[in-house]
Amino acid sequence: MDEIRNDTRVCNPLQTFCCGGKGEEVRLESTFCGGLCYRGRRGTRGCFGCCCMPLCIPVGCPECLCPCAARKTLFVENADAAVDIIQKARDNAKIRLNVMER
């Protein structure tokens, strides 16, 4: 995942108190084409494409219409801490796989 960010809604504690909620939001996304497309996952229901070409799903496409887009939303207690932990784990994995320098 290329982009890991805190995507918590504005005034989350107040909105959660008044309307309920699932916690703070962390967004994981994998984009290409200069950030215009999400990478598509093959083998997901409703997804087609050539095995040698990545699926290009426009960034503005709603998740319900594009289930194969490589993006995920996680709900956590502390989004800032979760983003740090996920980024460090990703970077450590890249170092172990010799994909990234120390």
N, C-alpha and C positions, 0 to 999 in steps of 0.2 A: 504494500500500500504506500503510495507516494505521499499522500497528504493525510495527516492526522491532526484534527483540530477540535477545540472546545466550541461546540455549536449550541450552547445552552441559550434558551430564550431569555429575553430581557425581563427583568424583575421576576426571575424564576421562583424565589422563595415566597413572594406575595401571591403570585399566580397559583402556586402549588397549594398554599394555605386556603385560598378562596375557591379554587376549581379542581384541585387535585392534580396529580402529576406522577411521572415515573422516575424523577430524579434529574440530574444534570445530563446533558447530551454530549457524547463524543462521536465525531463523524470520521469514518475511514473511507478514503476514496483512492482510486487509481485512475489517473487521467493521462491522455497523450494528445497529440495534434495541438500542442500549445495550450492545453487545458480546455479545449473545445469539446472533447469526447471522453466518455468513460470507457475503460477497457471492458470488453464483454467476456463473460465466462461461457465456455462451451459446455454442452451437455445439460444445460438448464432448460426446463420446459418452456417452449416458445422461442428458443434461440437457435438461429441458423447461421451458417457462414462457412467459409472455406477454412480448412485446418491450418493453412499456412498464412492466412491474413487475420489480424486481430479484428474483432467486431468493434465498430465505432458507433457508440450510442451517444447522441447529443446530450450535453450536460443538462439542458432544460427539460429533458424527458422525465415525466413523473415515474416514481418507482413502481407503481401499480401497472404501468404500461410496458416497462422495461425490466423484468425480473432478473435478467442476466447481467445487468450492469454491475461492475465491480465496485460496489459501495455498500457500506454497512453503518447503521446507527446503533450505538450502545448507550444504555442509560446506566449511570453510575452515581455514587454518592458525592464524589469530588472529581469533577472533570479535569481540572488542571493537573492534579496528581496522576490521574489515569493517562492523560496525554503524555506526560513525562515518562511514565513506566512503559507505555506501548512504544514510544519512540526509542527508548534505550534498548528495549528487547529487540526491536527491528534492527537497530544498528549493530548490536552484539551478534545477531544471527548473520548479518552481512559480513562482519569481520570473520566469524568462524567459517563461513563459506568462501572466504577470500574474494569477495565481491567488492569490498570497501577497504580502504586503508585505515589504519588506526589513528 
